[in-house]
Amino acid sequence: MQSLSEEAILFYAGEPVYFVEDVIRVNPDPNQRDILRSLRDYPMTSVRSGHGIGKSAVEAWAVIWFLCTREFPKIPCTAPTKHQLMDVLWAEISKWLRNNPALKGDLIWTKEKLYMKGYPEEWFAVPRTATSPEALQGFHADHVLYIIDEASGVSDKVFEPVLGAMTGEDAKLLMMGNPTRLTGFFYDSHHKNREEYNAIHVDGRDSIHVSKKFVDQIIKMFGEDSDVFRVRVAGQFPKSIPDSLIAMEWCEAAAKLPAASARFSRIDIGIDVARYGDDSSVLYPLGDKAVSLPFEIYHHNRTTEISGYGVMMVKRLALEEAVNTIRVKVDCDGLGVGVYDNLYDLKEQIAEEVWRERCFRAGLNPDDLAQAEVCGDIPQLDLEILESHFGGAGGKVDEDDPVEYSNSTGLMWGKVRKYLKDGRLQLPDDDALFAQLSNRKYRVNKDGKIELERKEDMKKRGLSSPDIADALAMALYDPDEPFLMLVEPGLKKDSYWRG
């Protein structure tokens, strides 16, 4: 390395903290210093922590330190998702290289590789998404450093080649992450396999990078005994709740999925209606049963007001998203009946107003007879208002499902569970939604069917009503599924059919 003398390289090889201070020109906090020293002193370091403690910065510093103080090292870096790896960790490395111009003269950063100038094939760090065991195979050198970011989300199979490579005298592993799972390689490194690692725990409340406001908000919203607080603040693994229907880790993974940028062919809106008390009315739109669009929450509103908000959302999505098919599902087990009636009666008027606005935006006057033929080419909005019931009959989510649910509430939530577990549903990074989805329990009743915890029982445990999650569940359902009660066009509203 041209910018450092041989004497300096020898010194910094055993002093990563001084290297970060002198060469990268940044002052690590006490927790970050402990992690850097552990990387120096131990072959394998595992760090569980809360959110926002500066994990990515430490990992970036470790990569730069190892590259600058070893000859011909190889540093595979991985994370569960491309976003976490490229947009967070790999970008973080580029950021810290800018702190010292001399570093950029020695180290060449590209999207595919970081390498020592003149040695792109032998002296490098590379990003590899943790999608298969092959991602981390084949890295043989005297000096090897594995960086595993968000390690709780990395499959155990991916770790197998890492352990196989930890045979050299200067082979090191640094894995860090929020402790979201109660099983797996990362979990074991802090439990049954702890003696093989230097396991470090960083509580967000002890980090200068985590604001007291953030901590207080989590405590206020969910309490210090919640899994949201344990994982996101305290850096503790979640409590063992084997009867939780939806795992927190699935919600976390869903929030990391990219939102589709292409035009949606259809939007579904679930409306969960409340009027007074602590419950909330929620309007939750989904694009193509896969992508969450911004949901809306209202408190202490009349049903006519909620209907009005529904009308505005339908019009806005039809015009801004240019979508021609919208399905609105309203919970009609209580006050939602009034919202349903209002929207059902306004259905044709809404479609007409959307069409007219589309004509105007196209520079056409729908009232001008001379332009009538051209206006006829403007697409009409296919809008349906559907009535749903959480207290309906149960069954299976699909034919291949090995379990039956006792009622339609379980079926709707079961479908959310299946989509999240399969990675088919993108969610916003919203703590309230995550808590509602992951904190609802289930039991097996005397008939061997899955019975979801009642809202009343959730409130007895100090939890709020899962209004956002219910609205999401309604938005996701398919009108052809038998567990939902739909109003057939042409029948009276008190006549029901199972589609």
Steps between C-alpha positions, in 0.01 A plus 500: 500500500667816376349740757630304803855396591579136583545600862157667507335197337649268761377728778149545365460128426466449876327829577175532304370777727806719433471420130140622493596814690821583310433372148121503455488810721198422712456449874328167582268492798573260791285221359661528158845490663409177679390343172819604321718364781304175499563467128871537573510258795256223402449289187120531515298794631120505517320825586130526577366851544210737478424718200721794402815436708740541204538137391557577132769755584697246708473243223623751242792603722589133553514439123726800439725414796546140392573595139759758600688295760526154338664375183266349243196463726155392386188641663161354402214720622143377509149589618154344457387747232658690214367825646667445837825393337536752219298804608611488865827314566673539164398865478628551855847386394504754218393772744789441742759481223423865429617599848865465398602575137805275543270200544334561167841503340574151632158334504282485190127479574255369239151356530644151458822517701727701728865423426857615553624696203682268262366178658131465407511118491700431817447782752131584535164513673184394314126518568308173472128476577428214739269307271687169487802325658696554178499877566778468760697207360846506345664780701839349589781721627735544795288795615122462476230713660132412468251781564142381561256791525149453646616152591172393658343493154771289333422133436699240694611339172683819404712477814629150425777606254599779740577256779692286253724795416575592864813283514777752431692689767355830383146395408238719662123528510295805600125460502262764624127555503173560678403177680171429322496117499492244779676238289795480267874553482494855636272408790722202589809722506348677801367183663606137463812582290595810692836363619622493138446875456565826667131590528428868549168659594433869433185650652380797297451696821878483552584638155561868434354450151154402627284792608302495824200614297514182291524283813216685673276466192550124489429471873189717469365311200581144599639485853835377626372143516416486128702319237519824301686661791716193564615469137514863387628668816640254752670272247344196664350201325119497501314313768419141418136518389436176310131587466549821303335457159736729309873524571664838546784393271257458209378858552858629511579312178185631329604858577826441311327391180505763224179681416403435138549798273289372212133587459263283701230305321279506808478660843315351797397714797412356840296723732482414871246730664492636856320803636581579861724359772863398454451316170585662168349497153756395240504510120771268364568484122697218334637504147457168318464315833875548549601860569381714790400856418478767772218414740288754685392499866210699645369541855153586632337553161141452389435229245413765243847650545670162456293450186625836375859402564435180307363694204804728500741206511327321213506813283860581585627149425297473180645827371854504643575129455301483173346174617174384341397228747435577867335276758394647834425260786324631810470328838124481553483330839429830673508866407652413164153421362434874470830555319422211267151636421633846424778375271273249327243771422776731370675235289369610160541868585866445599573314177332773297696777673829317448422455130409867457818612675704273272334663200582849628863401569520372143386842374149377415156626602268204567197732460603600148312283251772556243751335732272221618657235277853586617387509864364151449858377473580623851501190727220459751571412861400145595396556861338253738403549865508168686361410841719288727443335838762396754252267669431279199569133442852360512698262283839480332693785340558272200471132413862430594471659844539231769294692758145624519391823663193512718359821348554758228716716728756221513470444126568864418794520740614159381529634149708795624716249687550287189587797278748637754660162564540445123644850444212601272379809689688828540432701817594849614761520778236581759542391862128521580412267211782260593381488862139435401591222259755323722325530838174324417494148643315187397397173657386163376138446603327173591424435131866525406450830319703820538316763700634853500520703819201730551554874501356518852768260623773699322387812685512313831868438426548875460504497119306728271241379252674373182314743276779554245562127471127431459477754217802337333337157535183623331696663218680172431200269477377368167127559429469147358598337826205345687579637843386853415142617471450709189202693371400372160411778253128515445406348837375685803766592749361251754542213253841336513689247299828319534711577194 
